[in-house]
Amino acid sequence: MGGMKKRIVNGKRVELRQGKLFVEGEHLFLKIGKPLRNFGDKGEIEQLIADLDLLKAKNYNCIELNCYWHHLDRDGDGVVDVDTEPLSRLVEEINARGMFASLSVETYGVGGGQIPDGFWEGRPGNIAVGIDGNEVSDTEFGYMSKVPSLYSHDYLRLSRAYITDLTSKLDASKILYFETTVEPQYMGDVWIDYSVRAKEAYEAWVAENGVENAQPFPTTFPVAQDFIYDPVWNRFRAEWLAGWVSGDAQAFRDAAGADIWVAADYLDPDESSVLARCGDPIVYLRGLGAIDIVQVNWHWHYADRAPNLKAYQRVRQVNEETGRDWVISEHMTINGTDYHAKEMEGLLLNTIRNSTHFGWEFVDVAADPDGPEVPEGEVQPGMFKPAHFSVYDKDWNPKPSMAVVDDQWGRWMEEIQRACGRLEASLA
C-alpha cells in the first residue's frame, strides 16, 4: 500500500482522507501550478522565486517542481551533478509564502523527457524495440528522444538512483507529495517493447508465475498480431508497468521516508491505444499499491471534446475493490494549447463530478512571450508540439481557457464545496 495518510508538512498537520486533502483539519482544494523550467539552472529558479508572489495572488497554493533527469544529472550516472542549493531555496521560498511544494521527476523518453546523453555511452541494448525490430524514438509527441526499454536493468537502476539522490538533497518535510514520471506508459502510436531485455523479463515472469498458456516470445520481425494482442503478454506488460511506477515510488521513499505520499498519472485515452500504452488497464491499476494519488489522463476526450468517463470508472473500480482510498485527481487539468474556452464549463464540472476534490493542475504557469495565437475553436491536441504550454500571456493575463478558471475562482470553489456537501450527505 501507499504511504501513511497523515503527515506534518512545513509544520502543518496534513491528511489524505476520502480522497481529499485536509490541512489542520480543514479541507483544502489545491490550485496546483506546474512551471516547466530547467531546475538545474540557477537563473530560471531565481525568476520563478520572483514570480511566487504573483502566483500566490492568483490563488495558487501548491507549486509542483518537475525535475527532468537530463537537467540535473547530465552524465546519466544516477548522481545529481548540479548545485541543488537554488532548488532547495525555491522549496523554502514556496513554503515561506504559505504554499505547498511538490516534487515530480521526468525520467522517461516520451512526451518531452529525455535520458541524459551519458546514459547511452557504453550501454548498448537499452533502447526499446518496436514490432518491426527497429529501435524507437518519440515520434508520437515529436521530440524524437530515444525511448529506453522499461526492461533495461541499467535504466531502472540509474533512473531510480537519480530520484533517490535528488530527493535526498531536499527537505522532505517541506514537500507535500512526490510524483513519478509524467504519463508512465509504453507508447500509443508504436507497439513496444520487443527487445532482448523484454524477452529476458517475459520469460523469467512466465517461469516465476508458472504460466502454462503463455505464447513463446517472438523470434522474428515483424511481430505477429496474435502475440501483440495476447492476453497473457498484455497482463505481463501491465504488471511490469505497474512495477516500474511502484519501484520509482520506492526510490522516493528510500530518501524521504515510508510515510510520504506519491502520485502517478494513469493514461487512459482512446480505447484503441490503451492496450498499447498500458497492457491490460485493470491489471495495471491493481498493481499500483504503492501509490496514494492517481491522476487521470485523459479526463477529457480530445477527439470527442467530451468527458472520458471510462478512465475514471476504471480507477474507481480498482479503488473500491482494493479499499485503497486513493486520491482521484487529474493530470494537467488544462494546459495553454489543448482546450477551448467554450468547453471549460463542461470540463471543470466533469472533474468535480468524478474526482475526489483534491485539486486542479495547470501547465505551464509562466509568462509566455511568444506563444502562438490560437483562433477560438481551431485548437487541436498537440497542434503545436513540441509546444510551450503556458496558460498565461506575456503579461501574465490568463489565456481564454484559463480565464474561465482565474476570473471565476470563487464560483468554482463554491461548486466544489457544494459537491463535497452532497457527497457527505449521501454517505451519512
N, C-alpha and C positions, 0 to 999 in steps of 0.2 A: 504494500500500500504506500501512498504518498506520505509526506511529512506530517508531523503533528499539526493540528488545525489552529493552535494558539501559539502566539509568539510575542516578543517585545521587539518593536522596530522603532528606532530613534526615540526610545524611552516611552513609547505608547503601546498599550495593550491592543493587539490586533488579533482577530479571529476570523476564520472562514467557517460559516455555518449556514446550512441550507443554500449553499452556493453563493452566499453574499459575503461581503467584507464588512466587519464591524470594528470600529475604532473606539476604544474606551466605552464599549457597549452600544454605540450608535451606528446604525447602518450608514455607510459612506459609498456612494456611487462614484467610480473613478472616471475622470476625463483624462485619458492617457495620451500623451503626446510622444510620438516616436520620431526624434530627429535623426535623419540619416547623415551621419558625419564620419570622418576618419578620426576615431578616438585615440589614434596613435600620434595625432598632430596637435601640438600644444595650441597653435593659433586657432584652430577650429573649436577646440574646447573653450578657449578664452571667449570667443564670440558667443558660444552657447551660454556661458555663465552670464555674459552681459545681457542676454535675451531672457533670462529666467524671470525677472520681474514682469516683463511684458506677458510672458506665458501664464504666469500666475494670475495676472489681471484678466486673462481670457478664460479663467476658471479651470485651467489645468491643475490637477492635484497629484499627478504621477507622471514622471518623465522616464521613458524607457530607453536605455542606452544599448544600442545594437552594435556589438564589438566584432567586426569582421576579423577572421583569423589572419588573413594576409596583411591587415593593417598593423597588427601588434606583434606578430611572430613572423618576421619576414623570411626567415630561412626554413620555416616549417618543421622545426625540430621539437615542437611542443612546449618551448620555453619562450615566454614573452621577452622580447629584446628591445622594447622601447621604454622610456621613462613613464611609469604609471602615476607619478605624483600629480600631474594635472588631472587625470581621470579621478583619482581619489578626492582631489579638491572639488571637482564637479559634484561628486556624490555628497560631499559635505555641504556645498552651497545649496543643492536641491533641498536637503533636509533642513538647513537653516531657515528656509523660507516656508517651512511647514508643509512642503510637498513630499511625496514619496518618490524614491528612485527604484527602478527595477533594472535588472541586467539580463540582456539576451546576447546570444552569440550567433554568428553565421559561419558555419564550418563545412558547408556543402558547396557543390559546384553548379547548382541550378537556381535560377531566379535572381542572380546578382552576386551571390557569394563566389569567392574564388579560393582555391587551395594555394598556399604560398608556393612560389616557383621552386624554392629549395626542396620542398617535399618530394618532387618528382625526380630530382637528381639522384641517380644511383638506386632507384627503387622501381624497376620495371614491373609491369604486370598488374599495376594497381588502378588502372582506368577501367571503368565499366564498359561492357561489350554489348552491342545490340544484337538483334536476331539475325542480322546479316553478317555477323562476325567482325564488324568494324568497331574500333574504339569510338566512344561517344563524347560529344561536346554539347553544350547547352544551345541547341538550335531552337528550342521551344520558346525561350524568352529573348533570344537574340544576343546573348552575351558571349557565346562561343567559348566559354570557360570549360576546362577539362572536367569531366564528371568522374569522381572517384568511385570505385567499387565499394559498396557497403559491406562487402565480404572481405575486404582487404584488412589484414591484421595491422599492417603499418598505419593505414588511415585511421582505424578505430583507436589504436594506441596513442598516436600523436595528436589527433584532434582532441581527444579527451584529456591528454596531458596539458594541452593548451587551455582548455576550460578550467581545469583544476588550478593551474598556475595563475591564470588571470584572476580567478575568484579569490585565491589566497592573498592577493595583493590589495584587496579591497576589504572594507569593514562590512561584513555580512549583517551586522546588527543594524545597519542603516540601509539595507536593501529589502524592499517589501517582498518581491518574488523574483525568481530566475526563470529564464525561458530558453529552451533548446532551439536548435537551428530553425530558421524560418521555413515553413511549409515542408516538413520532412516527408519525403516521397521517394519513389524511384524516378520515373518521368511519365508524362502523359502522352507525348507525341512519338516517343521512341520506346519500344519494349526493351527493358534491361532487367537483369544482368545475366549474361551467359558466358562470363569469363571463367578462367581456370579457378579463380578464387571462389566463384559461385558454385562451381562443380564440387569443390572440396567441401564447402559448407553444407550443400544439399545432401551429399552422400553421407556425411557424418550425422546430419539430422535424421535421415532415414534410418540409419543403423541404431542411433541412440533411442529413437522412439518406436522401433520395431514396426515401421510402416510396411505393410505387406503388399499394398496395391500401388506403390509408387512406380511411376514410369522411370526408366533409366535416363540419366542426363544426356541430352543430345550430343552426338559426336561429330555432326556435320552442320554446315550452314547452307541456306537459311534454316532457322529452327522451325520445325513443323507446328502447324496451328494446334494440333491436338495436345502438344506439350505446353504451348504458350497458355492455353486456357484450362489446363488440367487442374482440377480442384485441389489435389494434393500439393502440387507445385505452388499454387497460389496460397494455400494455407501456410506452407513453409515461408514464402515471401512475406506474408503478413506477420508471422511470428518473428521473423528476423528484423523486419522494420520496427516493430514494437520494441524488440530487444535493443536496437540501435538507440531509440529515443530514451528508453529506460537506462541504458548504460551512460548516456550523456547526462541524464538527471543525477545518476550516482556520482559522476565526475564533479558536478557542482557540490553535492553533499560531502564528498571527500574533503573539500576545502572549507565549506561553510557550516557543516553540521547536519545531522539527520533530520532536524525539525524544520528546515527551510521548505518553502513552497516552490514547486516547479510547474511551469506552464508548458504546454506543447500545442502546436497547431494540428488540427485534423482537416486534411484536404479532401473534400468530397464534392467534386464539381459535376460535370456531365456524367451521367451513368455510364456512357460509352468508354470513359477513360479511368474510372475508379479502379478497376482491376489492374490496369497497367501501373497506376500510381501506388496503390496500397496493397495489392493482393486482395484477399478476402477482407472487406472493411470491418465486419463484425469481429473476426478473429483478431484483426489489428487493434481495435478498440479494447477488446478484452485483455490484450497484452499490456495495456498502459496502466498497470497497477502502481507505478512509481510516480504518477502524475496527479497533481491536485487541481489544475486549471486546464480545461480543454477549450481551445479557441477554434471555432468553426470557420471553415473557408471551403467552398463558397457558402456564405449565409444568404447571398443574393445571386440569383441565376443570371449571369451576364448575357446569355443569348435570349432568354425569355423575358428578361427585365421583370422578374417576379421572385417571391420568396423561394428559397431552395430548401423546402421543408424536410426532404429526405435526409439531409445532413444532420439536422437537429434530432430527427426521430431516431437515427442510429445511435447517436451519442446518448440520448435519454434511455433507449432500450438497454444499453450496456450499463449505464449508471444505475438504473433501477434493479437490474438482475444481480449486480455485484454489490450494491449498497455502498458505493464509494463516496457519495456526497460531493461529486465533482462541482466545481465552479464551471458553468457553461457560458462561455462568452464568445466573442468573435475575433478573428484575426483581421486587422485592418478594416475596421468598421466602414470607413471610407478613405480614399486617397484623392489626390487632386486631379486625376485624369480619367478614372473609370466610371464615373457616375454622373447622372443628370440631376440638376437641381429639382426638376419636377417629380422625381421619384423618391426624394429624400423622405417625404412623409411616410410613404408605404414601407420603405426600407427600415427606418428607425422604429416604427411601430412593430414591424416584424421582429426586430431584435428584442424589443421589450416583451413581446408575447412568448418568445421561445428561449430566451436566455434565463439566467438566474439572477440578473440585475447586479452584476459585479462592476461593469464599466464598459466604456466605448474606447476604441483605439483609433487614433488619427495619424496618418502617414502622408507626407513628411511635414513636420512642423518647422517651417523655415520661410524666410522672405525669399520669394522666387524672382530673381532679377530678370530672367529671360525665358520663363516658361512659355509654352505655346498657347496662343489664343484658341480656345475651343468653342466653336459655334454651338449654341444650345441645341441639343438633340442629335448632334453629329458624333459625339464621343463614342468610341468603341473600345472594348477591353484590349489593352496592350497596343493601342494605335500609335503611341509614342515610345514604344520600348526600344532600347532602354530609356526610361523617362525620368524626369525629375518629378516626383510625386507631390510636391508641396501643395498644401491646401490653402496657402496664402499667396498673395501677390507681392510685388517688390516692396510695398509699403505696409505689409502685414494686414492688409484688408482680406477678409475671407473670400475665396473664390465662390462662385454661385452655390455649389452644393454645400460647402462648409458654412456659408452664411445661414442656411436653414438651421444649422446647429447653433452657431455662436449667437445669432441675433434672437434666438428663442430659447436660450438655455434654461431660464426659469420655468418656462412652459414645459420643457421636456422633463425637468426634474419633478414637476407635479405629475406628469404622466407616469413616471416610474414609481413614485410613491403611491399613486392610486393602484397601479398594478400589484405592488407589494401588498397593499391592504387587501385586495381581492384574493390574493393567494393565501394570505394568513387566515382570512375568513373561511376559505374553502378547506383549510387544514384543521380548523378548530373543531 
